[in-house]
């Protein structure tokens, strides 16, 4: 989401979604921060070959259209949910990016 907020983080740590449900975490940073020795890692769940394979496949799917699909479907969903603002008093706002939407 950094591209939406015009920021350049020094370090990014993420987990769960990158492995499509399998336990894996990622910690990445600029080379000047993370110039570690070979095979060093910053994640408890980073060395399992099955999880690594799942993460690589997940990244491949993201690069081949899933991100754009989430954007398209998310916009459709947000537009439909926004129509509930006037109908239901309990709906105060609808916002988000892609399929990460809050109502």
C-alpha positions as CSV (number, residue, x, y, z in Angstrom):
1,X,0.0,0.0,0.0
2,X,3.0,2.3,0.1
3,X,2.3,3.5,-3.4
4,X,-1.0,5.0,-2.3
5,X,0.6,7.1,0.5
6,X,3.8,8.3,-1.1
7,X,6.1,6.8,1.5
8,X,9.3,4.8,1.2
9,X,9.7,2.6,4.3
10,X,13.1,1.6,5.6
11,X,11.9,-1.8,6.8
12,X,8.7,-3.8,5.9
13,X,7.6,-6.8,7.9
14,X,4.6,-8.9,6.9
15,X,3.1,-12.3,7.4
16,X,0.1,-14.6,6.8
17,X,-1.1,-13.4,3.4
18,X,2.2,-13.9,1.7
19,X,1.9,-17.7,2.2
20,X,-1.7,-18.0,1.2
21,X,-2.6,-19.5,4.6
22,X,0.7,-21.2,5.5
23,X,2.9,-19.8,8.3
24,X,5.5,-17.6,6.8
25,X,6.8,-14.1,7.6
26,X,8.9,-11.7,5.6
27,X,11.2,-8.9,6.8
28,X,12.8,-6.9,4.0
29,X,14.7,-3.6,4.0
30,X,17.0,-1.5,1.9
31,X,20.4,-3.1,1.4
32,X,22.3,-0.6,3.6
33,X,20.1,-1.6,6.5
34,X,19.8,-5.4,5.9
35,X,23.3,-6.2,4.6
36,X,23.4,-9.4,6.6
37,X,25.5,-12.6,6.3
38,X,24.2,-15.2,3.9
39,X,21.4,-17.4,5.4
40,X,20.7,-14.9,8.2
41,X,17.0,-14.2,8.6
42,X,14.6,-12.0,10.7
43,X,11.6,-14.2,10.8
44,X,10.6,-17.2,12.9
45,X,8.7,-18.8,10.0
46,X,11.1,-18.1,7.1
47,X,13.0,-21.3,6.4
48,X,10.3,-24.0,5.6
49,X,10.7,-25.0,2.0
50,X,6.9,-25.7,1.6
51,X,6.0,-22.3,2.9
52,X,8.7,-20.7,0.7
53,X,7.1,-22.4,-2.4
54,X,3.7,-21.2,-1.3
55,X,5.0,-17.6,-0.9
56,X,6.7,-17.7,-4.3
57,X,3.4,-18.9,-6.0
58,X,1.5,-16.2,-4.1
59,X,3.8,-13.5,-5.4
60,X,3.5,-14.9,-8.9
61,X,-0.3,-14.7,-8.7
62,X,-0.2,-11.2,-7.3
63,X,2.0,-10.1,-10.2
64,X,-0.3,-11.7,-12.7
65,X,-3.5,-9.9,-12.0
66,X,-4.8,-10.6,-8.5
67,X,-3.9,-7.1,-7.3
68,X,-5.9,-5.4,-10.2
69,X,-8.8,-7.8,-9.5
70,X,-8.9,-6.8,-5.8
71,X,-8.9,-3.1,-6.9
72,X,-11.8,-3.7,-9.4
73,X,-13.9,-5.8,-7.1
74,X,-13.1,-3.6,-4.1
75,X,-14.3,-0.5,-5.9
76,X,-17.5,-2.3,-6.9
77,X,-18.1,-3.4,-3.3
78,X,-17.3,0.0,-1.9
79,X,-19.8,1.7,-4.3
80,X,-22.5,-0.8,-3.3
81,X,-21.9,-0.4,0.4
82,X,-21.8,3.4,0.1
83,X,-25.4,3.2,-1.0
84,X,-26.3,1.9,2.5
85,X,-25.1,5.1,4.1
86,X,-28.5,6.9,3.7
87,X,-30.5,3.7,4.3
88,X,-29.0,2.6,7.6
89,X,-28.2,4.8,10.5
90,X,-25.6,2.3,11.8
91,X,-23.5,2.7,8.7
92,X,-21.3,5.8,9.4
93,X,-18.7,5.5,6.7
94,X,-17.3,3.1,4.0
95,X,-13.6,3.3,3.1
96,X,-10.6,1.2,2.2
97,X,-8.3,0.0,-0.5
98,X,-8.9,-3.0,-2.7
99,X,-10.8,-5.6,-0.7
100,X,-9.6,-4.2,2.7
101,X,-12.8,-2.3,3.4
102,X,-14.2,-0.9,6.6
103,X,-17.9,-0.2,7.2
